[in-house]
Amino acid sequence: MRKSSAKQQQEVERVKPQSEKVHQTLILDPAQRRRLQQQMQQKELGTFAQSSIALHHQFNPKFQTLFQPCNLMGAVQLIEDFNTHVSVDWSPRKAVKKTVVATGTTTNS
C-alpha cells in the first residue's frame, strides 16, 4: 500500500511543474515608462488621425486633421537624414581632473 501511494505521489510531483505556470512581471524604470507611454500615445493619435481622415476625406479631399501634423513626415525625414550624415559620439566623456596647487589656484590637467 505504501509503495503504490509513494508511486502516485511521485507521478503527481512529476506532472505538477508542467501544469503550473510561472508568471514573470516586467518592471520598467521611470525613463522606460515615459518612453512606453509616449509610444502608446503616438499610436493612439495615429489611429485618431486615420479614422478622422477616413470619415472626412470623402466630403472634403483637402481635409487635414489636427491629430496628424502637416510637418510630421518632413520632420521625421529630417531626423533620418541628419542621422545618416552626421555621426554623433555618444560615449561618456572623461572627467577633467582639477588639482589644487599649493598657492591656492586651481589648474586643469
KAVENKA-V997931 format. One record per run of one state. SS is the DSSP state (~ for helix, > for strand, _ for the rest). FROM is the first residue (numbers start at 1). TO is the last residue. Records with the same first field share a line. If there is no record, write none. Layout:
# KAVENKA-V997931
SS = FROM-TO, FROM-TO
This chain:
# KAVENKA-V997931
_ = 1-1, 20-29, 57-71, 86-97, 101-105, 109-109
~ = 2-19, 30-56, 72-85
> = 98-100, 106-108
